[in-house]
Amino acid sequence: MTQEQLTAFLANAKGNTSLQEQLKAAADANDVAAIAKEAGFSISADGLNKAQSRLSEKELEGAAGGAGDCLPCFMSFPSW
């Protein structure tokens, strides 16, 4: 997974309410990675875990344009 893929995925989610709903329902990084793959992005659960350690929730929300609860929630699971 590249930073570009994650950024593109977050930007896509910003304007996609269906994707936002799927992300809200995601239970873990594997679910998020599967949602991203289905949407055409190459994002891995391991990559999400690494990104979480580099980005704060506020940075993720900002990258997504403040898309609400959906994006920060998938990065805040304790097991990540």
NORBELCOR-V497902 format. One record per residue. OMEGA is omega in radians with two decimals (NA if undefined). BURIAL is I if it has 24 or more other C-alpha atoms within 12 Angstrom, else O. D_LAST is the distance of its C-alpha to the last C-alpha in whole Angstrom. Layout:
((OMEGA	BURIAL	D_LAST) (OMEGA	BURIAL	D_LAST))
This chain:
((3.08	O	16) (3.07	O	18) (3.14	O	17) (3.12	O	20) (3.13	O	19) (3.13	I	16) (3.13	I	19) (3.12	O	21) (3.13	I	18) (3.11	I	18) (3.12	I	22) (-3.12	I	22) (-3.12	I	20) (-3.08	I	22) (-3.04	O	25) (-3.07	O	24) (3.10	O	24) (3.11	O	24) (3.10	I	20) (3.12	I	19) (3.11	O	20) (-3.14	I	18) (3.10	I	15) (-3.11	I	16) (-3.11	O	16) (-3.11	I	13) (-3.08	O	11) (-3.10	I	8) (3.12	I	7) (3.09	I	10) (-3.14	I	12) (3.12	I	11) (3.12	I	12) (3.10	O	15) (3.13	I	16) (3.14	I	17) (3.12	O	18) (3.14	O	21) (3.07	I	21) (-3.13	O	22) (-3.14	I	20) (-3.11	I	18) (-3.14	I	15) (3.07	I	12) (3.12	I	9) (3.11	O	9) (3.09	I	10) (3.11	I	8) (3.13	I	5) (3.13	O	9) (-3.13	I	10) (-3.12	I	8) (-3.14	O	9) (-3.05	O	12) (3.04	O	13) (3.08	O	13) (-3.12	I	13) (3.10	O	17) (3.12	O	17) (3.12	I	15) (3.11	I	17) (3.12	O	20) (-3.13	I	19) (3.13	I	20) (-3.14	O	23) (-3.04	O	21) (3.09	I	21) (-3.04	I	20) (-2.90	I	17) (-3.00	I	16) (3.10	I	14) (-3.07	I	13) (-3.09	I	11) (3.10	I	9) (-3.03	I	7) (3.13	I	7) (-3.08	O	6) (-3.08	O	5) (-3.12	O	4) (NA	O	0))
